[in-house]
């Protein structure tokens, strides 16, 4: 097998046992991989010296060294050089530790009892490629955040100036501008552009960001959302069930309910709006429901409201729900749940989402929570 996409590899083998070192070095010398340099160290101290002096692309690491043992060996290197991919090279007796260290940051592990030239080549190649893709993904996320800042600031500033100019050119002290007049169309589109920019910014913030997990009272989070939204007097929001305490991210839970309740508030009955929020324990987890008494959503448009639409013909659907429900879908997905519409008709819409059982700690309302 040829590995033309991975070139000029600088590899460091950390292994103190002569027999195991000879075997791996022999495989590497006969490999089809393109090695620029292969370094070999036999202790942790010697490894740090090489890492401080050389540029290393990947490390093959034995956990048992004369001056370090087990997980401490990996942790010592990973804490100082987290950007370098580490493949553990271990015996069958340390397989359990290797599995735990993969969760802690190691990319993979090789078993001494089963290693071969083909296995070694494939492991190095695939993990170098995976590391490259992760690096590229982080770079793209940084670029996306930069673009978001441009959208949020450098574009919205001139839009604000245009809005001020329009107001000066077409003052409307008595709110008598006709709905289809040029002035009204310009103002409406400026408002729509600002709304879209805000939605795009919020949506892209969900892309790949790491999140912390704490105990979160869903009931307290919903109360905070309602207080933030401050619904009008003609809208009644009713809580019809108890809610669990979850091991989750408060910002995520807040944003999910904020967007669901805010979306419902837009389309409730204008004379007497009603929103009902409830939860139900299921076999695999919990389901949460937000129901409104609005006009409902036609069956052929139900899935569209969870998508980021770029079709101009669907602009009315986009402006109806914005990217709020797309944000909900992404956040629920990151929490390993699902979102959808349970029913919708002339009596309103019910949007539900689920969270898996494994993140639920307790349904006791008295349990204290930790703020993020």
N, C-alpha and C positions, 0 to 999 in steps of 0.2 A: 504494500500500500504506500502511496506517495502522499505527502502532506505539504503541498506547495504553498498553501495559504499561511503557514506558520514558518517564519524565517528568522535566522540569526538569533537563536534562542541561547540565553545565558542561564544555565541551570546550576543549582547548588544541591549536591547530595550531602546530607548530614547523617552519617552512619559510622559507628566506631567498630563494628564487628567486621574483621577482614573478609570472611567468607561472603557475607551479605553485600559488602561493598564491591567486591570483585564481580559478583554476579550482576549487579545493577550497572556498574561501569562497563562491563562487557556488552550488555544489551544496548546501552546508549551508544557505544562505539560502532555497533552494527546496525543502528537504527537508520531509517529513511528520513527521520526528522533532521532539519537543518540547524545544527548546534554551532553557535559562534564560539562558546566557551563552556566547559564543564568544570565546575569547582567541586572539591571534596574536602569536607571537614569531619573531625571525629569528636568534637566537644562543643559545648554551647559557647564557651569563651572564644574559640577559634571561629565559630560561625558568625558571631557578632563582629569580629575583626574583618571577615570577608564582606559582610553586608555593609559595613561602614566604608569600605574601599572600592567595592565593585557595584555595578548595576546588574541586579539579578531579576530575571523574568519569572522564575518559578523555583520552588524549593521542594525537594523530596526529603522528608524528615522522619528519622527514627526517634521515638519518644524516650528511649532509654539510653542515656549518655553518661559518661563518667562523672560529669558535674551537674547533671540534671536528670529528672525522671518523671515519666508520665505526663499528665496534663500540664504540669508546670513548664515543661519544655516547650510545648506549643504556645502557651500563654505568654511566656517570656519573649518569644520571637514575634508573635502576632500583635502584641501590645505596642511594639516599637515599629513594626513594618506591616501594618494591616493591608497595605496596597499590594503586597506580593502574594500571589497564590501559593498555598501550602498544601501539598499532598502528603498524607501521613504514610509511613512505611513501617508496618507493624506486624507482629506475630498474632496468631489466632487468639492467644490468651488476652490480648489487649484490644480485641475487636469491639467490645462494648464501650471502652473508653473512646475509641476512634469514632464510633457512631455519635457519641455525645459531643465530641470536638467538631464534627462536621456541622452540628447545629450551632456551635459557638463561633464558627468562622472558617474552619478548614474546608477546602473545596472537595476533597475526596480522600480515600485511603486505599492503599495496596497491601494485600496480605502476602507475607513472605512465602507462605506455604504454596501459594497458587500463582505467583508472578511468572510471567513469560514476556518475551520480547513484544509480542502483539498487544498484550494487556498493558504493558508499560507505555508503548507508543500511543495507544488509543487514549489512555488516561491523561497523559501529558497534553496531547493535542486537543482533546475535547475541553479540558479544564483551562487551557490557555485561551481557547476560543470563547468559552463562557466568561472568563475574566475580562476579555476584550469587549464582549457585548455588554457586560455590566458597566464597564467604564464608559462606553459609548452612550449607554442609557443615562448615566448620571450627567454626562456632558449635555445631552439633549434636554434633560430636565432643567439644567442651569440656563440653557439658551431659552427655553420656554418661559422660565421665570423672568428673564431679561425682557423678552418680548411682552410679557404681561405688564411689566413696569412701564414700558413704552405706551401700551394701550391705556393703562390706567392714568397716566400723567400727561405725556406729550401729545396724545390725541385729544383727550378730554379738555385740556386747556383751550385749544383753539375752538372747540365746539362750544364751550362756554362763552367765548368772545362773540361767536356768531349769534348765539341766542340773545346776548345783550344787544347786539347791533339790530337784530330783527325787532326786538322790543322797542328800541329807539325809533326805528323806521315806521313801525306799525303799532303805536301805543294803543292799548285796549283798556282804558280805565273802567269801562262799564261792561266788559266781557261780552261785546256785541259782535265779535268776529264770527262770520258764518262758517259752518262746519267744513264746507268744501272750498272755501276761499284759499287763495295762494298762501296767505299769511298763516292760516290754520294748518295747512298741509306742511309748511316748512317747520312750524313749531312741533307738530306731531311727530315728524320724522326725526327731528333733533332729539326729542324725548326718547323715541324708539332706539336710536343709535346709542344714547347713553345707557339705556337699559340693557341692550345687547352687550356692550362693553363690560358692564358690571357682571353680567351672567357669565361671559367668557372667562373673565378673571377668576370668579369663584369656582367655575368648573375646572379650570386648569390647575388650580391649587391642589386639587385632589389627586393629581397625577404623580404617583410614586412617592409621596411624602411619607416619611416614617411617622409613627404615632405611638404615644405612650398609653399604657393601659392601667386603669385604676378602678376601684369600686365606684359605680355610678348608680344613684337612685334615679330610675327612669321617671318616677312620679315628680321628683323635685326638678328634674330637667324640663319636663313638660310645663310645670308651673313657671319656670324661668322664661321659657319660650313665649308663653301667653302674656306674661308681664312685658316682655320686650315688644311684642306685636301690638299690644294695647288695642284690642278689637273695638270697633264702634259699638254703640249702645244697642243697635238693632241686630247684633250678632251674638247668639248664645253659644258658648262652648261648654260642653258637658262631659265630665269624666265618668264613665260608667263601669269601671272595674278597678281592681288593684293592679299594681305594676311591680315587676321584679326589681331587685338590685342586680346589676350586671357587671361583669369584669370587662370593661370596655374603655373607649376613649370618649371623654365628655364632649369634646368639640364635635366629634362625629355624630353622637346621639343627638346633641343639640341641633346640629345642622339638618339632620334627617327630619326631626319633628318641626323645626322652623319652616323648612320648605314645604312640607306636607300641609301644615296648618295655614301657612301664608297663602298657598295655592288654593286651598279650600275657601279661605276668606274672600278671594277675588270673585268667586262664582256662586256663592250662596244666594238664596232668595233675597233680593234687594229689600223687600219689605220686612221680612222676619227671617234672618239667617240663622241656621242651626248647624253646628259642627259637633260630632260625637267622637270621642277618643276612647279606645278600649284595648284590652290585651286578653289573650287566651292562651293558656298553657297547652302545648301539643306534645306528642310523643317524642319528637326530635328536638323540641325547643319551645320558643314562644312566638306567637304571631301578634302583631300590633295593627290596629285599624284606625283610619281617619275617615270619617263619613261626613258628607255635606249634603244639604238639601238644594243643591243647584240644579242646573239644567241637564246634567249628565253628559257623557261623552259617547258619540256614536261608535258602534262596534268596529267599524273599519278605520277608526282613528285612535283606538285605545293604545296600541303599541307605539304610535308616533310620539306620544307625550313623554316617553322615556328616552327619546333619542335627541341627539344634537342635530337639528335639521339645517341643511344647507341648500334646500330646494326653494327657490323664490316663490313657487306656487303654493308652498306650505307655510308661508309667512304668518298667516292668521293663526295657525296651530302653534307656531313658535311663540308668538306674542301672547298667546293665551296662557301658556304654562312656562314660558321662558326656558332656562336651563335648570330651573329648580328641581324638577323631577329627574332630570339626567344626573344631577348631583346626588340625589337620593339613591338612584340606582347604583351609582359608582360606590358610594359610601357603604351601602348595605352589602354590596358584593365584596368589598374589602373586609367587612366583618363576617364574611362567609355565610351571608344570608341571601334571601331572594325578595324581590318586590314585584307587585303586579296589581291588577284591578280585579277585585272579587266580583263586583256587579256594578252596573251603571244603567240608569233608566231615567224616566221623567221625574223620579223622586230624588235623584241625586247620584253621587258617586261614592264608592268605597274603595280606597286605595289601602293595600295592606303590605306589610313587609315582615319578614321572619328573621329571627336570630337563633343560631344553633344552641342546643342545650349546654354544650361544654363551656360557654362563656357566662352561663347563669350561675350566680353564687347563692342567691336566696330570694324568696318572694316576700320575706318579712318586711313590712313597711317601717319597722322600728330600727332596722339596721343602719348604722351610721355610714356616711360616704366620705370619700377623700376628694377634695377639689384638685383639679389639675393646675 
